[in-house]
C-alpha cells in the first residue's frame, strides 16, 4: 500500500531534522574537545623538558584521533578496525 505523499514529506522532514541535530552535536563535541586540548597546552606552556613536551603533543594528537574515530563510528554506524 503506497504511503500518502504528505506522510512521505513529513518523514523526510523528520529525517532532515535528525541529521541537523547530529551535525550540531558533532560540532559541539568537537568544539569542546578542541577547547580542552587548548586548555592543556596553555596549562603546560612553560614546560621546558623536550620529552615531556613531546608526550603532551602525542597525548593531544591521540585524543583528537580517538574523537574523530568515535564520531565517525557514531555517524556511520560501523566500528573502525584496530591496526597495530
Secondary structure, DSSP 8 states (H G I E B T S, - for coil): ----HHHHHHHHHHHHHHHHHHHHHHHHHHHHHHHHHHHHHHHTTT---HHHHHHHHHHHHHHHHHHHHHHHHHHHS-------
